[in-house]
Amino acid sequence: MKLSKHILVVEDEPDTAELLEFHLENAGYKVTIAEDGYEALKKIHKLRPDLLILDLMIPEIDGFEVCRLIRKDPANESLPVMMCTAKSDETSKIQGLDFGADDYVTKPFSPREVVLRVKNLLKRSDSVNRTDIERLSIGKITIDKNSYEVSVEGELLELTATEYKLLILLIERKGRVQSRDILLRDVWGYESNIDTRTVDTHVRRLRTKLNGASDNIVTVRGFGYKFLQEA
């Protein structure tokens, strides 16, 4: 029998935690609750969940710092993280994505939308970790799909599952412009009514990690991005 995916919900408001737990369990997921940042880090280490839903304004260690610490740990650098918080301003969203979150949902939220986003994040993570015998080299970048390793001029990069899938998609469609709406659909699994600034933030973060190969990803003003083999 296929085991259920395990989701850790970090939320100090009991009503919100129970709402998420109810809808996620109804969708077939196993759910564990953590009420503060310290408890979250302990349970991540002990339980190795498949996905993290993380509030920002939690006791002990806030959500930004929890996310930063997760991304510093090689064992958790590809753990899908969805921030779910009342902080709806643009600065907080960009900050959350910069700290390594894969998605950002604001309160009040639609439980059905959260479940859909969870499903898409897990599907994306599974596609990244699926065994493949392909090795891809383009310019300074080498990608080993069997081990999920990306290197630039021999130096290994630490990419999240979202960053990895975004890079693969751009490379596989090199030379062709990809609109923000297309990237949202094919990388995130969302339709165009989702905020496209999510794409810009992830592209900016990916470019930073690519170092000497960052110029391969070109901005097409007013439309989207494309990957050039020679930059």
Secondary structure, DSSP 8 states (H G I E B T S, - for coil): -----EEEEE-S-HHHHHHHHHHHHHTT-EEEEE-SHHHHHHHHHHH--SEEEE-SS-SSS-HHHHHHHHHHSTTTTT--EEEEES--SHHHHHHHHHTT-SEEEESS--HHHHHHHHHHHHHHHHHHHS----EEEETTEEEETTTTEEEETTEE----HHHHHHHHHHHHTTTS-EEHHHHIIIII---TTS-THHHHHHHHHHHHHHGGGGGGEEEETTTEEEE-S--
